[in-house]
Structure formats: C-alpha cells, structure tokens
Amino acid sequence: MSGALLDDAPVAVLPGTAAARRGRGPRRLLGLLAPLLLLGGWAFESAHDLVSVRLLPAPATVGSAFVDFFGPGRTDTLAGVVPFAGAGWEHLAASATRCLVSWVLAVVVGTLVGLLLGLSRTARDLLDPVLNALRAVPLFAWLPLVLIWFGLGEGAARALIFLGALWPVLVSVADATGRVPKAHVETARMLGVPVRGLGRRVYLPSALPEVVTGLRLSLTLAWTCVIVGELSGTSLGLGAMMNAARETGSTDQVMVGIVVFAAVGLSADLLLRALARPFVRWADA
C-alpha cells in the first residue's frame, strides 16, 4: 500500500535538470499567446472601423511605416528636422548608445554608494534620508534643472537617463549587502577568510541574486528614460522621432517607436538574464 502511494506521488522537477529544460519550451510558447490575441483584436478592430484610424491606425499601416523607418534611402523628415524614412538604424544606434553609456555609469556609481550604505551604519544614517528624498523626485521634475545645467542636447539626455537608472542599483546593492547574515561573516572569519576577502567570498555571493534583480530594473528604467532624455533637444533617437511624430499627428510612426522600444527592451532584459544566470544558478535550487 505504501509502495503504491509512493509510486503515485508527484516527482519534484529540480531547476536546471533535463526535465526542467524540456518544460521551458511549452512555457515560452505560452508567452506568445497574449501578443497574438492582442494583434488579432487589433486587426478585428481595424477591419470593423471601431476606432478612428487617427487614434489607432491599422496593423498594415504601422507595418508599412516600420518598413519605411528601417528601409534604405531618405525621403522625408518629421517636423522638418527629424529624419524618419531610412533613419531607423541611426535613431536606434543613437538611443542605444545613450542608454548603455548612462546605464554603465549608473551601475558603477550605484554599486559604490550602495556598498558604502550597506556596509557602514554611519554612512547609512548620514546619507539615507537625503538619498531617499532625491529618489522620490519624478524624472520629469529634473528636466528643467538638467536643461539649465547641461543645455539642450546630448549631455542633458544622458544625465536624465543616468538619474532614472541609478536608484534601482543603489537600493538593491545597499539592501542586499546590509542583509547579509552576520553569522555568515563570522563563520568565514573563523574559517580563515581574511577581511579583504569577505567581499568576494561572503558578501558578493549572498547579495548577487538581489543585485541582479536591481540591474534588470535599472536597465529597463534606463531604456524607458531614453524618451524623456531625448525631449532635451536631440534630433537623433527613438524618443526624438516619436516626439516629432506626435507634433505632426503621425500616430503610425509613434506606434513604430513603441514597437521598437518594446522589442529592444525585451531583448536587453533577456540578454542580461542570460549573462547573469551562471553566477546565480545556485539561488534557483
């Protein structure tokens, strides 16, 4: 009787095993269901003219604008200044470069300040109130001041992206290192780990899963802040293109920008997760 019950009991699938990897395929295919339903609903609405095409163009219209955006040749501009047709890769490269440079700087600064807050109670008591107050300021509230400091153009755009990307890294590093159990540190010291080796042997492994989450949030916020940064007077970038398309009432071109933002943001997050997975695989167990 007991043997039969044991035979019928469900078997746990451990992360990283072959069974777990086989189960990933159907789950990933399931993730395509919502976009397909959304696209189908959009096509149905377009076929029956339920919403004005000025507010929601047909999928074919947006697809045609997408092809024009990334196609060869230059044939038109938006608002007389910002190129559109044939300028897709140039806009994408400009936005991605701004995002990456600002994000890397935010990661470096956020990690250093986060470690200081997490490892020093004095620094935390001194800096935590002002940092939390600054973190609560909306990004758009920084726009006028940043324009005064850096003027129109590249410097202001990168400063705004940096501000948006900084806080998730800083908070995740500070919280993760501050919550490392003292027992782990004391055990490592008893086993002969020198003080200078505690960061690599104790603090980093314990904090890394939460830090990776902070990095993912920071990268996503940096990418979403690109459009705010590019309101500062740049003529190249996805945000600049979308703002010019809004001024001319070109909804299809605005939606092209949304699609590109979504696709690049998803790809960047998947890449970061893939790069981080070997270092935090133990946390899935």
N, C-alpha and C positions, 0 to 999 in steps of 0.2 A: 504493500500500500504506500509506504513512504517512498519507495523507489519510483513508483508511478507518479507521485506528486512531484518528485524532483525532476523526472523526465519532462513533465508538462510545464515546469516553471520557466518563465521568460529568462533568456540569457542576456545579460548586460553587454552592450556593444561598447568597447573601450575606445576612446578617442585615439586616432592615429592608426588603428588596426585596419586590415584589408576590408573587413565588413563595414567599418565606418566610412572608408573611402568609397566603397561601392554605393553607399546610401546617399553620397553627396550629389551624384548625378541627377536623380529624380527631384531632389530638393531644389537644385539650381534651375531645372526646367520649370518647376512650380513658380519660381520667381518671375518667369516670363508671362505668366497668366494675367497679372494686373495690367502691365503695359499693353498687351494685346486687347484686353477688354476696353481699356481707355481709348486706344486707337480705333477700335470698332465703334464705340459710342460716338467718337468724334466724326467718323465717316458717316454714320447714320444721321447725325445732326446736320451735317453738311448737305447730304442728299435730300433732306426734307426741309431745308431752309428754316430751321427752328431758331437760329440766332443770326443776326446781321453779319454779313461777311466782313464788315468793317471792324467788328468786335472779335470775330473768330473766323479767320479765313479757312478755306477747305484744306484738307491734308495735301492735296495735289499742288495747291498754290504755295504752301510752305515748302513742299519738296522742291518745287521749281526754283524758289528763292534760295534754298540751300545749295542747289547745283550751281546757280549763278554766283553765289558767295565764294565757293571753293573752285569755281571753274577758271579757265585761262582767260587772260585779257582784262582790260579795264574799260568799262563802258559807261559807268555813272558814279555819282557821288551822292551822299546824303547831306542835306542842309548846305550843299555847295562846298563842303570842306572834307568830310569823312568819306573815304572810298568804300564801296560796297562790292560791286561785281568784280570777281577775280582777286579780291583782297583778303579772303578768308584766312589763308595760312599766315599772312602778315599780321593780321589782327590777333590771331591765336598765339603766335610766337611772342608778340609784344605783351599780351596779358599773362601768358605762362611765365615769361622771364620776370616780370614784376612780381608775380606771386611767389615764385621759387626763391628769388633773392631775399624778399622781405620775410618769407617764412623761415628760411635758414637763419637769418639774423634774429628773428623772434625766438627760435628754438635755442640758440646759443644764450641769449640774454635771459630768457625764461628759465632755462636749466640752471644757470649760475645763481640767479636770485632765488629760485626755488630751493636749491640745495642750502643756501645760506639760511633761509627761513625754516627749513625742515630740520637742520642740524643745530641751530643756535636759538635757544629760547630768548636771549636778549635781542637778537635781530628780529625775531618774530614779534615780540612785544613792541619794538620800536617802529617797525615798518608795516606791520599788518593793517593797522587802521587806515593809513593813507593809501596803501595799495588797494584795499577793498573799496575805498571811496572812489578811486580813479577807475577801478574795474566796472563800477556801476554807471559810469558816464556813457551814454549811447555814442556809437561811432559817428553818427551824423552831427552830434554836438561838437566833435573835434574838427569838423570840416572847416568852419570859418577861421579857427585859430591856426590850423595847419596851412591854410592858404596864405595867411599873414606871414607865417614863419618861412615857408618854402616857396611861396609864389605859385603861379599856375604851372602845371607840367609834371615831370617825372618824379621830382623829389616829394611833392605833396602826395602823389598816388602811392608811392612806396611807403611813406610814413603812415598813411591810413591803413594800408594792408598790414603793416607791422603791428599797429595798435590792436587790430582785430585778432591777429594770430597769437599775440603774446600771452594773454591771460590763461587760456586752457593749459598751456605748457607750464607756466609758473605755478598755477594752483595744483595741478596733478603731481608735479615733482615735489612741491612743498608738502602736500598731504601724504604722499606715498613714503617719502623718506622720514617724515615725522612720526609715522605709524609703524615703523619697523620695530618689532618687539625688542625690548632691552635684553631679554633673555637670550635672543639670538646673538646680540653683540657680545654679551658676557661669555657665552659658550665659545664663541670664536676666539675671544681673548684667552680663555682657559686652554684652548687647543693650540695656542701658539701663534695665532694670526696677529701680525703687528698692527699698530694703529693706522699706519698709512695703507695697509691692505684691507681695512674694513670696508672701504667704499666699493672696491671691486669684488670682494668675497662675500659681503653681507648686504650692504645697502642696495647695491645695483640689482642683484638677483631678486631681492624681496620687492623692490619698488617697480621693477621693469614692466610688469603687466599693466599697472595703473598708468605708468608713464606713456606706454604705447597708446592707450586709450586717449590720453591727453594730446598726443601727437596727431592722432587721427582727427580729433575735434578741431585742433589748431589748423591743420591743413585744409579741412573743409571750410572753416571760417575765413581763412586767408583767401581761398578761392571765391567765396561769396562776397568778400570785401573788395574784390577787384572792381566790381561795377561801381562801388562808392568811390574808390580811389580814382577811377577814370572819369569821374564828374569834375575833376580838378583842372580840366583844360587840355587833356591829351587828345590827339587826333587819331591815334592808333590804339587798338584794343577792342575787345568784345564789348566792354561797357560803353566806350565812346561810340561804337557803331550803334548799339541799342538806344542810346540817348538821342543820337541824331535821327534814327528811325522813328522814335517817338515824336520828335518835333515835326516830322513830315507826315505823321499819321500812317506809317508803313507797318501795319500790325504783323504782316507775314515776315518781315525782316526782324522785328522784335522777337518773334517766336523762333526764328532761326538761332538767334543768340541764346535763347533759353535752352534749346535742344543741345547746342554746343556746350554750354555751361554744365548741363546735367551729365552729358556723356564724358566730358573731361574730368569732372569732379568724381564720378563713379570710378573711372579708370584709375585716377590717382589714389583713391582710397583702397581699391583692390591691390594696387601695386605696393602701397605702404604695408598693408596687412601681410602680403606675401613675403616681403623683405623682413618683417618683424617676427613672423611665425617661428622660424628656427630658434629664436632666442627666448621665446615664452611658451614653447611647446609643453614644458613641464606643468604649466599652470592649467592646462586643459584636462589633466588627469584627475 
